[in-house]
Amino acid sequence: MEYSKAFISAYQIVEYLVCEHNYQIMRVAKEKHEIWLANPKHKQHPVIHVIYEKDDDSSWDSYVHPVFMMLYSLIQKQGEPLELSTIEDTIDHAVPLKQIFVHKDGVSDVYILKLFPKLNIVLHDVEDLQNEFVHISGHIESAQLKNQKKFLKSTLKKLYPYLTFFLVSLCSVYTMISFLFGLQLNSYLGGWILSGCYYKMNIVACHEYFRLFTSMFIQGDLLLFPVSMYSLYSIGKICEPIFKKYQFFLIFIISGLVGNVFMLVGEANVVGFGAGASIFGLTGAYFAWVLEGKRYEASFIKKNILLFLVLDFFVCLLPGLSVFSHIGGGITGFLLGVLFSRKKDWHFIRLQTCFALLIFTAGLVYTSYKTQSVEPLEKNVDKQMIETFKEHGYIDYAEKLNKAYNKQYKLQ
């Protein structure tokens, strides 16, 4: 094989980008006389096209632009298309592509030196082109292996669902605490109430609004608890890498809160618990992510959607959960998924979603505030629970409940 100076210069550029700027070679097409590189962490130019010979068949519309779009999609990053050339007379001002001619004496546009400072000095003449190519190839290969190990390590770290494990562990610990309270009081209902489950009477009569938060971490039925936690883990481990950690956490918490507020406003007095609204919220956020990138055509996305629907169906069957809660959680999760989207074309949609969330939240707060009365679940049950608390030393809390319940009964 014969090596031209332009060919060796192109590989000297590639060596510099791979070794010092962590680019990876994505595609080498010798028949097209080109090399494609990508680095998802580079903000301006995550994909670079390097050419060392002009190819009249490689037009912007039919070839170059589609390859850029394919690589952008592959690395899930957008940027400004950049083409570096080691031959003159290749710049076409009619295409929306930043084209720069690089030679040993400099570059055609000094702008590029702000991003890649040594680009103008990496090119140098050599006597033996073949030995130079062998040397460069070996250097690039070792650098790429090193970069791939770093990338694999960081990717695995990013994909590991730390937050999902934390939430599953938190729910597990909190559920066990509730179970132990139930054993101590010899009353599962008393254990649920004492550990913070949703009970509309307590929220309205005693203003214990913390129950809207704490109830999402309690699962009342220990036999069905594994089903709930498996659903949370299965959905969480898929959603967590998609969103930033704080976004994932906010989707889980806010969806659960709003779902419980829906239950407060829309349902009669019930005892409620479980992460169903939060799980539906994560599902809604995932659907927003799928729509954002039009990813529904991919086979693995279809499998994930089917998995989510099956798991959500089983979650609906769990005791202590509410249809209103699920609807509220799902809607909230979807809206948050849209709000957290990264697609530039969705800027106006994100503004509309933010406005909708503000109205949505204001309406819920107002309606919750107007919820001043509640039908007793059963007065005998309330009385028995108060007596249970008194017998086990929770006298002050029992007196507080008794006073608040009696006041609420008089409003009926």
QUIMODA-V296126 format. One record per pair of residues at least 24 apart in sequence whose ideal C-beta (glycine too) atoms are under 10 Angstrom apart, sorted by the first residue. I is the first residue (numbers start at 1). J is the second residue. Records with the same first field share a line. If there is no record, write none. Layout:
BEGIN
I=J / J
END
This chain:
BEGIN
1=30 / 130 / 133
2=129 / 130
3=126 / 128 / 129 / 130 / 131 / 132 / 133
4=33 / 52 / 53 / 86 / 87 / 129
5=52 / 86 / 87 / 103 / 104 / 123 / 125 / 126 / 129
6=33 / 51 / 52 / 53 / 54 / 85 / 86 / 87 / 88 / 103
7=33 / 35 / 52 / 53 / 86 / 87 / 129 / 133
8=52 / 86 / 123 / 124 / 125 / 126 / 129 / 130 / 132 / 133 / 136
9=50 / 52 / 84 / 85 / 86 / 87 / 102 / 103 / 104 / 122 / 123 / 124 / 125 / 126
10=34 / 35 / 50 / 51 / 52 / 53 / 84 / 85 / 86 / 87 / 102 / 123 / 136
11=35 / 50 / 52 / 86 / 132 / 133 / 135 / 136 / 137 / 139 / 140
12=86 / 102 / 104 / 119 / 122 / 123 / 124 / 126 / 132 / 133 / 136
13=37 / 48 / 50 / 52 / 84 / 85 / 86 / 102 / 116 / 119 / 122 / 123
14=48 / 50 / 84 / 122 / 136 / 137 / 140
15=122 / 135 / 136 / 137 / 139 / 140 / 143
16=116 / 118 / 119 / 121 / 122 / 123 / 136 / 140
17=42 / 45 / 48 / 50 / 84 / 116 / 119 / 122 / 140 / 143
18=136 / 139 / 140 / 141 / 142 / 143 / 144 / 146 / 147
19=122 / 136 / 139 / 140 / 142 / 143 / 144 / 146 / 147
20=116 / 117 / 118 / 119 / 122 / 143
21=45 / 48 / 115 / 116 / 118 / 119
22=143 / 144 / 146 / 147 / 150 / 151
23=47 / 48 / 50 / 143 / 144 / 147
24=75 / 143 / 144 / 147 / 148 / 151
25=50 / 140 / 141 / 144
26=67 / 70 / 71 / 74 / 75
27=67 / 70 / 71
29=55 / 58 / 63 / 67
31=55 / 57 / 58
32=57 / 58 / 63 / 64 / 67
33=58 / 86 / 87
34=58 / 63 / 64 / 67 / 83 / 85
35=84
36=64 / 67 / 68 / 70 / 71
37=71 / 82 / 84
38=71 / 72 / 74 / 75 / 77 / 79
39=75 / 77 / 79 / 147 / 151
40=72 / 74 / 75 / 76 / 77 / 79 / 151
41=75 / 77 / 151 / 154
42=77 / 79 / 82 / 115 / 116
43=77 / 79 / 80 / 115
44=79 / 80 / 82 / 98 / 111 / 112 / 114 / 115
45=79 / 80 / 81 / 82 / 83 / 84 / 98 / 112 / 115 / 116
46=71 / 72 / 75 / 76 / 77 / 78 / 79 / 80 / 81 / 82
47=71 / 72 / 74 / 75 / 77 / 78 / 79 / 80 / 81 / 82
48=79 / 81 / 82 / 83 / 84 / 98 / 116
49=81 / 82 / 83 / 84 / 85 / 97 / 99
50=82 / 83 / 84 / 85 / 86 / 102
51=83 / 84 / 85 / 86 / 87 / 90 / 99
52=84 / 85 / 86 / 87 / 90
53=85 / 86 / 87 / 90
54=85 / 87 / 88 / 89 / 90
55=90
59=92 / 95
60=92 / 94 / 95 / 96 / 97
61=95
64=92 / 95 / 97
65=95 / 96 / 97
68=97
73=293 / 295
76=293 / 342
77=342
78=342 / 343 / 344
82=112 / 115 / 116
84=108 / 112 / 116 / 119
86=123
155=241
158=240 / 241 / 245
159=237 / 240 / 241
160=237 / 240 / 241
161=233 / 236 / 237 / 238 / 239 / 240 / 241 / 248
162=240 / 245
163=236 / 237 / 239 / 240 / 243 / 245 / 246 / 248 / 249 / 252
164=232 / 233 / 234 / 235 / 236 / 237 / 238 / 239 / 240 / 241 / 248 / 252 / 282
165=233 / 236 / 237 / 240
166=236 / 249
167=216 / 217 / 229 / 232 / 233 / 236 / 240 / 248 / 249 / 252 / 253 / 275 / 278
168=228 / 229 / 230 / 232 / 233 / 236 / 237 / 275
169=229
170=216 / 217 / 275
171=216 / 217 / 218 / 219 / 225 / 228 / 229 / 232 / 274 / 275 / 278
172=217 / 219 / 225 / 226 / 229
173=217
174=214 / 215 / 216 / 217 / 218 / 219 / 273
175=217 / 218 / 219 / 220 / 221 / 222 / 225 / 228 / 229 / 273 / 274
176=222 / 225
177=217 / 218
178=214 / 217 / 218 / 219 / 220 / 222 / 273
179=218 / 219 / 220 / 222 / 225
181=392
182=220 / 222
184=392 / 393
185=385 / 388 / 389 / 391 / 392 / 394
186=388 / 391 / 392
187=381 / 384 / 385 / 387 / 388 / 389 / 392
188=220 / 221 / 222 / 271
189=220 / 271 / 377 / 381 / 382 / 384 / 385 / 388
190=384 / 385 / 386 / 387 / 388 / 389 / 391 / 392 / 394
191=218 / 220 / 388
192=218 / 220 / 271 / 272 / 273 / 320 / 385
193=271 / 382 / 385 / 388 / 389 / 397 / 401
194=385 / 388 / 389 / 392 / 394 / 397
195=220 / 273
196=273
197=271 / 272 / 273 / 274 / 320
198=260 / 263 / 264 / 267 / 270 / 271 / 272 / 273 / 274 / 320 / 321 / 322 / 325
199=269 / 270 / 271 / 272 / 273 / 374 / 377 / 382 / 385
200=263 / 264 / 267 / 268 / 269 / 270 / 271 / 272 / 371 / 374 / 375 / 376 / 377
201=269 / 270 / 271 / 374 / 375 / 376 / 377 / 381 / 382 / 401 / 404 / 405 / 408 / 409
202=269 / 271 / 374 / 382 / 400 / 401 / 404 / 405 / 408
203=260 / 261 / 263 / 264 / 269 / 368 / 371 / 374
204=264 / 269 / 368 / 371 / 372 / 373 / 374 / 404 / 408 / 411
205=372 / 373 / 374 / 376 / 382 / 400 / 401 / 403 / 404 / 405 / 406 / 407 / 408 / 409 / 411
206=397 / 400 / 401 / 403 / 404 / 405 / 407 / 408
207=404
208=400 / 401 / 404
209=257 / 260 / 261 / 264 / 368
211=260 / 264 / 272 / 273
212=256 / 257 / 258 / 259 / 260 / 261 / 263 / 264 / 272 / 368
213=253 / 256 / 257 / 260
214=260 / 273
215=256 / 257 / 259 / 260 / 263 / 271 / 272 / 273 / 274 / 275 / 277 / 320 / 325
216=252 / 253 / 255 / 256 / 257 / 259 / 260 / 272 / 273 / 274 / 275 / 276 / 277 / 278 / 279 / 325 / 329
217=256 / 273 / 274 / 275 / 278
218=272 / 273 / 274 / 275 / 320
219=273 / 274 / 275 / 276 / 318 / 319 / 320 / 321
220=271 / 272 / 273 / 274 / 318 / 319 / 320 / 321
221=273 / 274 / 318 / 319 / 320
223=319
224=274 / 314 / 315 / 317 / 318 / 319 / 320
225=274 / 318
227=311 / 314 / 315 / 317 / 318
228=273 / 274 / 275 / 276 / 279 / 311 / 314 / 315 / 318 / 320 / 321
229=275
230=311 / 314 / 315
231=275 / 276 / 279 / 282 / 283 / 307 / 308 / 310 / 311 / 312 / 313 / 314 / 315 / 318
232=274 / 275 / 276 / 278 / 279 / 282 / 311 / 315
233=311
234=279 / 304 / 307 / 308 / 310 / 311
235=278 / 279 / 280 / 281 / 282 / 283 / 285 / 286 / 304 / 307 / 308 / 311 / 312 / 315
236=275 / 278 / 279 / 282
238=282 / 283 / 286 / 300 / 304 / 307 / 308
239=279 / 281 / 282 / 283 / 285 / 286 / 289 / 304 / 308 / 333 / 337
240=282
242=282 / 285 / 286 / 289 / 290 / 337 / 340
243=282 / 285 / 286 / 289 / 336 / 337 / 340 / 341 / 342
244=340 / 342
246=340
247=285 / 336 / 337 / 339 / 340
248=282 / 285 / 340
250=281 / 285 / 336 / 339 / 340
251=278 / 281 / 282 / 284 / 285 / 286 / 288 / 329 / 332 / 333 / 334 / 335 / 336 / 337 / 339 / 340
252=277 / 278 / 279 / 281 / 282 / 285 / 329 / 333 / 336
253=278 / 281
254=278 / 281 / 329 / 332 / 333 / 335 / 336 / 357 / 361
255=279 / 280 / 281 / 282 / 283 / 284 / 285 / 325 / 326 / 328 / 329 / 330 / 331 / 332 / 333 / 334 / 335 / 336
256=280 / 281 / 325 / 328 / 329 / 332 / 333
257=281 / 328 / 329 / 332 / 364
258=325 / 327 / 328 / 329 / 330 / 331 / 332 / 333 / 335 / 336 / 357 / 360 / 361 / 364
259=321 / 322 / 324 / 325 / 326 / 327 / 328 / 329 / 330 / 331 / 332 / 333
260=322 / 324 / 325 / 328 / 329
261=324 / 325 / 328 / 332 / 361 / 364 / 365 / 367 / 368 / 371
262=322 / 323 / 324 / 325 / 326 / 327 / 328 / 329 / 331 / 332 / 364 / 367 / 368
263=321 / 322 / 323 / 324 / 325 / 326 / 327 / 328 / 329
264=322 / 324 / 325 / 328 / 364 / 367 / 368 / 371 / 374
265=324 / 328 / 363 / 364 / 366 / 367 / 368 / 370 / 371
266=322 / 323 / 324 / 325 / 327 / 328 / 367 / 371
267=322 / 323 / 324 / 325
268=374 / 375 / 377
269=374 / 375 / 376 / 377 / 378 / 382 / 408
270=320 / 321 / 322 / 325 / 377
271=319 / 320 / 377 / 381
272=319 / 320 / 321 / 322 / 324 / 325
273=318 / 319 / 320 / 321
274=315 / 318 / 319 / 320 / 321 / 322 / 325
275=315 / 318 / 321 / 329
276=312 / 315 / 316 / 317 / 318 / 320 / 321 / 322 / 323 / 325 / 326 / 329 / 330
277=315 / 321 / 322 / 324 / 325 / 326 / 327 / 328 / 329 / 330 / 332 / 333
278=325 / 329 / 332 / 333
279=308 / 311 / 312 / 315 / 321 / 326 / 329 / 330 / 333
280=308 / 312 / 315 / 316 / 321 / 325 / 326 / 327 / 328 / 329 / 330 / 331 / 332 / 333 / 334
281=326 / 328 / 329 / 330 / 331 / 332 / 333 / 334 / 335 / 336 / 337
282=308 / 312 / 329 / 330 / 333 / 336 / 337
283=308 / 309 / 311 / 312 / 315 / 326 / 329 / 330 / 333 / 334 / 337
284=308 / 312 / 329 / 330 / 331 / 332 / 333 / 334 / 335 / 336 / 337 / 338
285=330 / 332 / 333 / 334 / 335 / 336 / 337 / 338 / 339 / 340 / 341
286=333 / 334 / 337
287=330 / 333 / 334 / 337 / 338
288=333 / 334 / 335 / 336 / 337 / 338 / 339 / 340 / 341 / 346 / 353
289=334 / 337 / 338 / 340 / 341 / 342 / 343
290=337
291=334 / 337 / 338 / 341 / 343 / 346
292=337 / 338 / 340 / 341 / 342 / 343 / 345 / 346 / 349
293=341 / 342 / 343
294=343
328=360 / 364
331=356 / 360
332=357 / 360 / 361 / 364
335=360
372=408 / 411
373=408 / 411 / 412
374=408 / 411 / 412
375=408 / 409 / 412
376=405 / 408 / 409 / 412
379=405 / 406 / 409 / 412
382=406 / 408 / 409
END
